Amino acid sequence: MISVPMSLAGALIFISVGPGGASINIYTQVGLVTLMGLVSKHGIPTGSALELGSVCSKRSNNRTW
């Protein structure tokens, strides 16, 4: 939930502080949209993998050796 706003904040901070004082032109806007897509795409599987990991750890705790 917080990964997309944090990535955009980091990108905008880098743009404003970065070398040469970059402007927000069409290439920057396309890059920000691409960043949002990549972060949201990889954020969903990470969350479901964490949920799956907790289920697997509960199953492994029930084993008797």
C-alpha positions as CSV (number, residue, x, y, z in Angstrom):
1,M,0.0,0.0,0.0
2,I,2.8,2.4,0.8
3,S,5.3,1.3,-1.7
4,V,4.0,3.3,-4.7
5,P,3.8,6.7,-2.8
6,M,7.2,6.1,-1.3
7,S,8.8,5.3,-4.7
8,L,7.2,8.4,-6.2
9,A,8.4,10.6,-3.4
10,G,11.9,9.2,-3.8
11,A,11.9,9.8,-7.5
12,L,10.6,13.3,-7.1
13,I,13.2,14.2,-4.5
14,F,15.9,12.8,-6.8
15,I,14.5,14.9,-9.6
16,S,14.5,18.1,-7.6
17,V,17.8,17.6,-5.9
18,G,19.5,15.6,-8.6
19,P,22.3,16.8,-10.9
20,G,21.5,19.6,-13.2
21,G,18.1,20.4,-11.6
22,A,16.1,18.1,-14.0
23,S,12.7,19.3,-15.1
24,I,9.5,17.3,-15.2
25,N,9.0,16.9,-18.9
26,I,7.2,14.2,-20.9
27,Y,10.1,11.7,-20.5
28,T,10.1,12.2,-16.8
29,Q,6.3,11.7,-16.7
30,V,6.5,8.5,-18.7
31,G,9.3,7.3,-16.3
32,L,7.1,8.0,-13.3
33,V,4.2,6.1,-14.8
34,T,6.5,3.2,-15.6
35,L,7.9,3.3,-12.0
36,M,4.3,3.2,-10.6
37,G,3.6,0.2,-12.8
38,L,6.7,-1.7,-11.8
39,V,6.3,-1.1,-8.1
40,S,2.7,-2.0,-8.0
41,K,3.3,-5.2,-10.1
42,H,6.1,-6.4,-7.8
43,G,4.3,-5.2,-4.6
44,I,1.4,-7.6,-5.0
45,P,3.3,-10.9,-5.3
46,T,5.5,-9.9,-2.4
47,G,2.5,-9.4,-0.2
48,S,0.9,-12.7,-1.2
49,A,4.2,-14.5,-0.8
50,L,4.5,-13.2,2.8
51,E,1.0,-14.5,3.4
52,L,1.8,-17.8,1.9
53,G,5.0,-18.0,4.0
54,S,3.0,-17.6,7.2
55,V,0.6,-20.4,6.2
56,C,3.6,-22.7,5.4
57,S,5.3,-21.9,8.7
58,K,2.1,-22.8,10.6
59,R,1.9,-26.1,8.8
60,S,5.6,-26.9,9.6
61,N,5.0,-26.2,13.3
62,N,2.5,-29.0,13.5
63,R,4.9,-31.7,12.5
64,T,5.9,-34.3,15.0
65,W,9.2,-36.0,14.5
